[in-house]
Amino acid sequence: MNFKTKRKIIKVKYLIIQAIQIIVGTAIIAFGTSLFLLPNQLSSGGFSGIATITYYLLGIPLGTTVLVLNIPLFIISLIKNGKHFFINALSGTILLSLFLNIFDTLKPLTTDRFLGCIYGGIIVGIGTAIILKANASTGGTDLLTQIVKAFKPNIRISNLLVILDSIIVILNVIFFKELEVGLYSAITIYIVGKMLDIFFEGIDFAKMVYIISPQYEKIAKQIGDKIRRGSTSVYGKGMYKKEEKNVLLCVASRGEVREIMQIVNNTDKNAFVVITNAREVFGNGFKEN
């Protein structure tokens, strides 16, 4: 098998996997939206929030409104973002619209707004993460931000998304005349964001410990002997007193941080310690890359 044939096979496999991800992701988003959010008048932000209003105001199916709202964005996206992104966005939005209309015929799983916002947010977040993993889009505000990014590369997308989602949630509150709708929708949007963080960054994160102490060698030896963790001495300079210092850097699991602090306190009570989260750690003692 020559190189060109292998490359073609790899590309076909990638496209098949991508297509499966888009189908599964849009189905999950539609499930969470139609059976948890929509029956409780809640929004996860984006065009689904506007579609929720038209659903209750005019009786137009949620999926149909989402598709219609995205048509102008598709045209602009084709011009600014290229054919490949346009096809992925178009297929994702069409599938989402179809699944939304299909699931809308089913009986809601809960009419409790609190349960709806929690489970709806989790499910929609999982579906959105799968779509993003496939480098695709379901249209709406994420497609709009990509278009804006093409025109203004330096704009902060996170700020733009927060503004757009806030406006849509406020519109939901005004239409339904219930502050609770906005409050629960805000929780949903937060949960969707946290699910994306978990999906892409994981939950099994480690801790990074910085230790500044004259006894750094003794501390490093005890960490190695008692906890079986390696550490690294990094040269530093205190800019206030212009003193040269060695900063001990150690990456450990969350359960080991308490033991490290005990070692530090027993060795040097005046040591300066900083503990931060380390989202991704690869190598000896942690997961392989």
C-alpha positions as CSV (number, residue, x, y, z in Angstrom):
1,M,0.0,0.0,0.0
2,N,1.5,3.3,-1.1
3,F,1.7,6.5,0.9
4,K,-1.1,8.2,-1.1
5,T,-3.5,5.3,-0.5
6,K,-2.7,5.3,3.3
7,R,-3.3,9.0,3.5
8,K,-6.7,8.6,1.7
9,I,-7.7,5.8,4.1
10,I,-6.8,7.9,7.1
11,K,-8.7,10.9,5.8
12,V,-11.8,8.7,5.2
13,K,-11.6,7.3,8.7
14,Y,-11.3,10.8,10.1
15,L,-14.4,12.0,8.2
16,I,-16.4,9.0,9.3
17,I,-15.5,9.6,13.0
18,Q,-16.2,13.3,12.6
19,A,-19.6,12.5,11.1
20,I,-20.5,10.1,14.0
21,Q,-19.4,12.8,16.5
22,I,-21.6,15.4,14.9
23,I,-24.6,13.1,14.8
24,V,-24.2,11.9,18.4
25,G,-23.4,15.4,19.7
26,T,-26.4,17.1,18.1
27,A,-28.7,14.3,19.3
28,I,-27.5,14.8,22.9
29,I,-27.9,18.6,22.7
30,A,-31.4,18.2,21.3
31,F,-32.3,15.6,24.0
32,G,-31.2,17.9,26.8
33,T,-32.8,21.0,25.3
34,S,-36.2,19.5,24.3
35,L,-36.8,17.2,27.4
36,F,-35.3,19.4,30.2
37,L,-34.8,23.0,29.2
38,L,-37.7,23.8,26.8
39,P,-40.5,22.5,29.0
40,N,-39.3,24.7,31.8
41,Q,-38.8,27.8,29.6
42,L,-35.1,27.7,30.2
43,S,-32.3,28.7,27.9
44,S,-28.7,27.5,27.6
45,G,-27.9,30.7,25.7
46,G,-27.4,31.1,21.9
47,F,-30.2,30.9,19.4
48,S,-32.0,28.3,21.4
49,G,-33.0,31.1,23.8
50,I,-34.6,33.1,21.0
51,A,-36.2,30.0,19.6
52,T,-37.7,29.2,23.0
53,I,-39.5,32.6,23.0
54,T,-40.9,32.0,19.4
55,Y,-41.9,28.5,20.5
56,Y,-44.1,29.8,23.3
57,L,-45.2,33.0,21.4
58,L,-46.0,31.6,17.9
59,G,-45.9,27.8,18.4
60,I,-43.1,27.5,15.8
61,P,-41.0,24.3,16.4
62,L,-37.7,25.0,18.2
63,G,-35.6,23.3,15.5
64,T,-37.2,25.2,12.7
65,T,-36.5,28.6,14.3
66,V,-32.9,27.7,15.0
67,L,-32.3,26.7,11.4
68,V,-33.9,29.9,10.0
69,L,-31.9,32.1,12.4
70,N,-28.7,30.5,11.2
71,I,-29.3,31.0,7.4
72,P,-27.7,34.5,7.3
73,L,-24.7,33.3,9.3
74,F,-24.2,30.3,6.9
75,I,-23.9,32.7,4.0
76,I,-21.3,34.9,5.8
77,S,-19.5,31.9,7.1
78,L,-19.0,30.4,3.6
79,I,-17.4,33.7,2.5
80,K,-15.2,34.3,5.6
81,N,-14.5,30.9,7.2
82,G,-14.1,28.6,4.1
83,K,-15.9,25.6,2.7
84,H,-14.8,23.0,5.2
85,F,-16.1,24.9,8.3
86,F,-19.2,25.9,6.4
87,I,-20.1,22.3,5.7
88,N,-19.5,21.2,9.3
89,A,-21.6,24.1,10.6
90,L,-24.4,23.5,8.1
91,S,-24.5,19.7,8.8
92,G,-24.4,20.3,12.6
93,T,-27.2,22.9,12.5
94,I,-29.5,20.8,10.2
95,L,-29.0,17.7,12.4
96,L,-29.6,19.7,15.6
97,S,-32.8,21.2,14.1
98,L,-34.1,17.8,13.1
99,F,-33.4,16.2,16.4
100,L,-34.9,19.2,18.3
101,N,-38.2,18.7,16.3
102,I,-38.1,14.9,16.9
103,F,-37.5,15.1,20.7
104,D,-40.1,17.9,21.0
105,T,-42.8,15.3,20.3
106,L,-41.8,13.3,23.4
107,K,-43.0,13.9,27.0
108,P,-40.7,16.1,29.1
109,L,-38.7,14.2,31.7
110,T,-39.2,16.8,34.3
111,T,-41.2,20.0,34.9
112,D,-39.1,21.0,37.9
113,R,-37.0,24.1,36.8
114,F,-34.2,23.3,39.2
115,L,-33.8,19.7,38.0
116,G,-34.3,20.9,34.4
117,C,-31.5,23.5,34.6
118,I,-29.1,21.0,36.3
119,Y,-29.6,18.0,34.1
120,G,-30.3,20.1,31.0
121,G,-27.0,21.9,31.5
122,I,-25.0,18.7,32.0
123,I,-26.5,17.0,28.9
124,V,-26.2,20.0,26.6
125,G,-22.6,20.5,27.8
126,I,-21.7,17.0,27.0
127,G,-23.2,17.3,23.5
128,T,-21.5,20.6,22.9
129,A,-18.2,19.2,23.9
130,I,-18.5,16.3,21.4
131,I,-19.4,18.8,18.7
132,L,-16.4,20.9,19.5
133,K,-14.1,17.8,19.5
134,A,-15.3,17.2,16.0
135,N,-14.2,20.8,15.0
136,A,-17.9,21.4,14.0
137,S,-20.6,23.8,15.1
138,T,-24.3,23.9,15.7
139,G,-24.6,27.5,14.5
140,G,-25.9,30.1,16.8
141,T,-23.7,32.4,18.9
142,D,-20.6,30.1,18.5
143,L,-20.9,30.4,14.7
144,L,-21.5,34.2,15.1
145,T,-18.3,34.5,17.2
146,Q,-16.3,32.6,14.6
147,I,-17.5,35.1,12.0
148,V,-16.7,38.1,14.2
149,K,-13.3,36.5,14.8
150,A,-12.6,36.4,11.1
151,F,-13.3,40.1,10.8
152,K,-11.7,41.1,14.2
153,P,-9.0,38.6,15.0
154,N,-8.0,40.3,18.3
155,I,-11.4,40.3,19.9
156,R,-11.9,38.2,23.0
157,I,-14.4,35.5,22.1
158,S,-15.2,34.7,25.8
159,N,-16.3,38.2,26.5
160,L,-18.4,38.3,23.3
161,L,-20.1,35.0,24.2
162,V,-20.9,36.2,27.8
163,I,-22.5,39.5,26.4
164,L,-24.6,37.6,23.7
165,D,-25.8,35.0,26.2
166,S,-26.6,37.6,28.8
167,I,-28.7,39.6,26.3
168,I,-30.6,36.4,25.3
169,V,-31.3,35.4,28.9
170,I,-32.5,39.0,29.6
171,L,-34.9,38.7,26.7
172,N,-36.2,35.4,28.1
173,V,-36.9,37.1,31.5
174,I,-38.7,40.0,29.8
175,F,-40.9,37.7,27.7
176,F,-41.8,35.2,30.4
177,K,-42.0,38.0,33.0
178,E,-40.3,35.8,35.6
179,L,-36.9,36.5,37.1
180,E,-36.5,32.8,38.0
181,V,-36.3,32.0,34.3
182,G,-33.2,34.1,34.0
183,L,-31.7,32.9,37.3
184,Y,-32.1,29.2,36.3
185,S,-30.9,29.9,32.8
186,A,-27.7,31.5,34.1
187,I,-27.1,28.3,36.2
188,T,-27.6,26.2,33.0
189,I,-25.1,28.3,31.0
190,Y,-22.6,28.0,33.9
191,I,-23.0,24.2,34.0
192,V,-22.6,23.9,30.2
193,G,-19.3,25.9,30.6
194,K,-18.1,23.6,33.4
195,M,-18.9,20.5,31.5
196,L,-16.8,21.8,28.6
197,D,-13.9,22.4,31.1
198,I,-14.3,18.9,32.5
199,F,-14.5,17.3,29.0
200,F,-11.4,19.1,27.6
201,E,-9.3,19.5,30.8
202,G,-10.5,16.5,32.9
203,I,-11.3,16.3,36.6
204,D,-8.2,14.4,37.8
205,F,-5.9,17.4,37.9
206,A,-2.8,17.5,40.0
207,K,-1.3,20.3,42.2
208,M,1.8,22.3,41.6
209,V,3.7,23.3,44.7
210,Y,6.3,26.1,44.8
211,I,8.4,26.1,48.0
212,I,10.9,28.9,48.8
213,S,13.1,28.0,51.8
214,P,16.8,27.9,52.7
215,Q,16.2,24.2,53.6
216,Y,15.1,23.4,50.1
217,E,17.5,20.5,49.8
218,K,16.3,18.8,53.0
219,I,12.7,19.3,52.0
220,A,13.3,17.9,48.5
221,K,15.0,14.8,50.1
222,Q,12.1,14.1,52.4
223,I,9.5,14.6,49.7
224,G,11.5,12.0,47.6
225,D,11.9,9.6,50.5
226,K,8.4,9.8,52.1
227,I,6.1,10.5,49.2
228,R,8.2,9.2,46.3
229,R,7.8,12.4,44.3
230,G,10.6,14.1,42.5
231,S,11.2,17.9,42.7
232,T,13.1,20.5,40.8
233,S,15.2,23.4,42.1
234,V,14.8,26.5,40.0
235,Y,17.0,29.6,40.5
236,G,15.2,32.7,41.6
237,K,15.9,36.2,42.9
238,G,13.8,38.1,45.4
239,M,13.4,41.5,43.9
240,Y,12.6,43.3,47.2
241,K,15.8,42.4,49.0
242,K,17.7,41.4,45.9
243,E,18.5,38.0,47.5
244,E,19.2,34.9,45.4
245,K,16.9,32.0,46.2
246,N,16.3,28.5,45.1
247,V,12.6,27.7,44.3
248,L,11.6,24.1,44.8
249,L,9.0,22.9,42.3
250,C,7.0,19.7,42.9
251,V,4.0,18.3,41.1
252,A,1.8,16.0,43.2
253,S,-1.6,14.5,43.4
254,R,-4.2,16.4,45.6
255,G,-4.0,13.7,48.3
256,E,-0.2,14.2,48.6
257,V,-0.3,18.0,49.1
258,R,-1.1,17.7,52.8
259,E,1.9,15.4,53.3
260,I,4.1,17.9,51.5
261,M,2.9,20.7,53.7
262,Q,3.6,18.6,56.8
263,I,7.2,18.1,55.6
264,V,7.6,21.8,54.9
265,N,6.2,22.9,58.3
266,N,8.3,20.4,60.2
267,T,11.5,21.5,58.3
268,D,11.0,25.3,58.0
269,K,8.0,27.0,59.5
270,N,8.9,30.2,57.7
271,A,9.0,28.7,54.3
272,F,7.0,30.5,51.6
273,V,4.6,28.1,49.7
274,V,2.4,28.6,46.7
275,I,-0.1,25.8,45.6
276,T,-1.8,25.9,42.2
277,N,-3.8,23.6,40.0
278,A,-2.0,21.7,37.2
279,R,-4.7,20.7,34.7
280,E,-2.6,18.5,32.5
281,V,0.5,16.5,33.7
282,F,2.3,13.9,31.6
283,G,5.3,11.8,32.4
284,N,6.7,9.5,35.1
285,G,4.3,9.0,38.0
286,F,1.4,10.6,36.0
287,K,-0.5,9.7,32.9
288,E,1.4,8.9,29.7
289,N,1.3,11.4,26.8
